[in-house]
């Protein structure tokens, strides 16, 4: 699959699918399984020189529109060193270590990353969700910490200090991982780029409240816990934010971007690359569908390249960025609905009318016959929205 490979930040990746930092990348057996499944690179579970006490182990919570997790323990530095030494013998993909230090302490960050480089890491991903301490006060609104925690990744200056400290300490590539906790994510990305980051990744999870059990008085979605607290919002609900920041950071920086958050289908992978991503981090889809999804997606991506006559994946990178404009500045070509499949339209037209007529100005019904009066169309696109297999929007004549 050399047509899926790319080189950036001094590393070569055999395909764009990078398994992001998660509980699946905390031990050698799981990582080896993901590599055999076809992963192009691996980001380890967060490695910390100081392990927090009281975490009872990873727990998943599923609700109607997504999922969340709880008590996902970090990997200790000695555990990580042993993990890397084994994986350098058993795998052949770039091993990126996700690292969290202490506040903006340059010595702790630098020494931690030096040890991981010596153990065999190919690159460092800085987890800027690290919380400030040692008297550090961030220049961000105080309400950002309500029922949550401050993160150094919320402030461009603190993020730049950490990036510079690690770049000074190691010779391997340094990737700065953005956080959705930041009020100005693009500003943080630009600061990390200026501090020497070899790549930017993002945008991590969003602190939120997962689904409630409405049949149980609004209890949380975790078995064994009745109380509610903020936690990571993950998976499909983050797709739009993932696309947005891929485009924004792609426009604002020249540093390669690794796009994550809400990547649930192979089409999502293509979307991120079209918006400029060099690699795409996958996590939630692995919990939903298992590691075999990697191989299926790679085959589907190859088929996509064939259908569109692209020699390799690098040809499509960033091509959609030219279409990304300021809100309300794009030119509009008037559109009208057109029936593309008469047989299918005959089956669904009545239902489409019931759903659309309240807002659609051009749909009409006479007896069992549902049709469009194109001259009345204002472009709402609701008939195509409700029946994409029977109706398409086409330029008005």
N, C-alpha and C positions, 0 to 999 in steps of 0.2 A: 504494500500500500504506500509506495514512495510518493504517489501523487497527493497523499494526505499529509505529508511531512512538511515541517517548517523549521526554520532556525531563527532564534531571536535570543537576546540577552546572553549570548555566548553558548547556548545549548541547542541541540537538535532534538526535535520531538517527532516521533514517527507518525503521530496523528494528533488532531486537536483536542481529543478528549482527556482532560486532566481530572482525576478524582480529587475533589476538594477535601480539606481537613474535616474529619468527622470520626465517629466512633469506629467506622469500618477501616480506618487507616491507623489504628492504635497498636496493632500487633502484626507480626510477620506473616502468619498464616493467611489472614484476611487480605493483606496487601498482595501476597503472592497469587491468591485467587483472582484479584482484580487485574493483575498484570497478565495472567493467563487468559483472562476474558478479553484482553485487547487494549487495556488502558494505555494511553500514550505517555502518561506521567502520573506521579503520585505526590500529593501533599499530605504529610503526616498529620495525625491528630496533634493538637496544640501541645508543645513541649514547654515546660516551665521549670526554672530552677527552684521554685517554691511551690509545692503542691498544697492546694487548699484541703483542709480536713472536712469531714462530714458529708462528702458526696457519696451517695449510695449506689451509683452506677446508672448507666444510660437507660432512659425510659422514653418510649414513644407515646404520643397522644394524637389520635386521629379524630377529625371532626369533618363536618359536611364539605367545607371548601378547601381544606388543607390539612396540615399536620404541624406538630411542634415536638420538642424533646426537652428532657429535664435531666439534671445531675449528670452531665456528660463529663467524666473525669479526664483530667489532663495526663500527659505522659511525663514522668520524671526525667531529668537529664541523664542519669545513669541508664535508665530503661531505653532512652532514645539512642544512646551511644551503642548499646548492644544490638538494638533493632537495626541501625544503619549498617553495622559491620556484617550482620547476616544478610541483609537485603542486597548489599553490594556484591555478594557472592551468588545470590539466587535470582536476581532480576536484572533486566537490561534497559530500564527506562530511567529518565531523570527522577531523582528522589529529592523532593523539595521539603524542607522542614519548616513547619509553621511554629513560630517561636513567640513567646510572650515573656517579657523581662519584668522589671520592677519600675513602674512609673517611667520617668525619662532618664533613669540612672544609666549613664553611658557605660560605666564599668561593668554593671551587671549584664546589660545587653551585649556588650562587646565580648566579654569572657564566655558567656553562654554560647554565642554563635561561633566563636573560635573553637570551642570543644566539639561542636557539631560538625564543623568543617573538617576537623581532624579525624572524626569518626566516619567520614565518607559522604556527607551531604553534598549534593550537586548545586544547591541554591538554598537561600534563606527566604521565607515569607514572613514578614514582620506582622504580627497580629496587633494592630493598633487599637484594639479594644482593651488594651491594658489600662488598669485604673490608676489614677494619680495618687501618690502618697509622698511621704518625706517632705510635707509642706508645700507641694506643688499646687498652685491655684491656676486653673485654666481660664483663659479669657473667652468664656462662652456663657450664655444665659443660664442662670441658676436653676430655672425650672426644668432644664434638660435632665436633671437627676431625680425628679420626682418619681418615687416608687421604682427607681432604676439606679444605675451607676454612671458616674462620669467616666469617660475614656479619653486617653491622650489623643486618640485619633479624631477627636472633635476639634482640636486646635491645630492649625497649620504649623505654628512655630514648634510645638512640642513634637509633632510627627516628624518634622524636618530634623530636629536634634537627634532623635532616635535613628532615623535613616542614615544620617551622616556618621554617627558613632559606629554603626554596624559596618557601613561601607569602609570606614577606616580600619576596622578590626579584622576583616576577612578579605579573601581574594576571589571568592565565588560570587555569583550574581545575587543581588539583593532585590527582593520584590516587596513593595509596600502595599499592604492590604487595607483598603478603605473600609469605613464603617458607616452604616446608615444612621448611626447616632449623631454624625457630624452635621451641623447646620449648613456648612458649605463644603460639600464633598469635593467639588472640583477644585476649590482653593487648597484643600489638603493635598490632593493629587499633584497640583502644580508645585506646591512647596516640597513634596517628596522628590519630584523630578529634579527640581533645582538643587536638592541636597545630594543627588547622585544615584537615585534609584534606577536599577536596570530595567525594571518593569513595574507596572501598577496592577493590582488585582482588586476585585470587588464584586458585589458590595456587601458581602457578609449577610447576616440576618438582620431583621428589624425587631426591636423590642416591642412586644405587643402582648395582648391576652389572647390565648388560643380559644377555641370554641368552648361554649358552656353546655352543660347537660341540662337542657330546659325541662326535662322530665324529672329532674332531681334538684329542683330549687336553685339552679344556676351553679352547680358544682363544676369544678374544672374537668378537663378531659383526661386526666391521668388517673389510672387505677391506683387506689390506695391513698389518694390525696383529695380532701374535700375543699381546701382553701384555694383561692385564686391569687396568682401573682404574675407579674410580667415575665415574659420569657421569649425565646426566639420564635418569630414568625418565619416559616420556611416554605419552600416548595412553590406550588403554582401561583399563590397569591403575590409572589415577588417578581413574576415574569416581567411585568411592565416596568417596574423600577430597574430591573437588571438591564433591559433594553435602553431605558432612558440614560442611565449613567454610562453605559458603553458608548453611546453616541456623544454625550456631553464631554466625557473625558477624552474621547477620540478627537473631538474638535479642539479641545483646549491644550492638549499635550502632544508631544512627539514620541513619548516613551511607549513601548509596546504594552498593550492592555490585555489582561486575562479576565474574561468575563464570567461571572457566576450569578447565582441567585435566580431561582425559578426556572431552571433548564430542565424541562420535563419531556421533551420530544426531540427527535433528530432535526425537525424544522427549527426548533429553538436554537440549536447549534448553528445552523446555517444563518439564521437571523443575526446572531451575535457576530459572526465572521463578516457578514455583509456590512455590519455597522463598525467594523474595524478591529475586532478582537483577533489576537494572535493564537489564543488557546481558550478553551471553554471549560470551566469547572462544573463537574457533575456531582451531585450529592443526593438530593431528594429522590430522583428517579431510581437510584440504586436501592433505596429502602422500599419504594413502591413496587418495582419490577424485578429486582435482583440483578446480579452482575452480568447475566447474559444479555441485558439490554445494550451493553457496550458494543458487542459484535454486531447486533442487529442494526444499531445506528450507523456504524461504520459502513456496512453494506448499503444502507439507504443513502448515505452521503455520497458514496461512490456512484450510485445510480443517478442521483441528482446531478452530479458533475457530467455524467454521460448525456443525460437528457438535454443539458444546456451547453454541451460542446466545450467544456472547460478541461484543459489539459491537467490542471492541478488546482488544489484548493486555494493557493496563494493568489490566483487570478481574480477571485471574487472578494478578497479582503478589502473592506472599506468602500466598496462600490455604492452602497446605499447612503453613505454619508453626504454625498452631493445632493440628495433629496431632503436632507434634514435641515429644516429652516425654522426661523422664529415663528412663534404661534401667530396665526392669522395673516401670515405674509405669503402663503402659497397661492399660486394662481389656480382657479377652479374652472374646469371644463364641464359645462352642464351635462347631466346624465339623466337617462330615462330607463325604466325597467324593460327588459326584453325576455320573452319566454324562450328558454334554451332547450327544454325537454317537454313537449306538449303532453305526452302521456303522463309524465310525473306531475305536471301542473294540474292535469285533470283530477289527480288523486288528492292533491293538497290545497288546491285553490280556495276551497271553502274555509278551511282552517286558517289559511293566510289572510283571507279577507276579515275574519273575525278578530284576528290579532292586530291587523294593520289599519283597518278603516278609521279608527279613532284619530289617527295622526296622518295617514297617507291621503293626499289630496287627489291622487289620480286613479286609485283603485275603485272599481265599481262592480256591482253585481245585479244581474237581471235574471231572476229565477235561479237556476243552478250555474249559470254562466258568469264567471268572474273575469274581468278584463281590465286593461289600463287605458286611460285617456291621456296620452303623452303630453298634450298641450297644457294639461293642468299640473304636470309633475314639477315639484320643487326640489327634487333630489333627496328625499328622506331615505331612500334605499331600504325601507322596511320589508317590502316583498322579497328582495334578495336576501335580506338578513334572516327572514323566517324560512325561506326555501332556496338555499344556495344551489341545490341540485336541480332546480327547475327554472330559476330566474337569475339573470345577470344584469348589472347596470352597464349601459353602453352610452357612448356620446350621443347627445341629442342631434338630430338632423336639422 
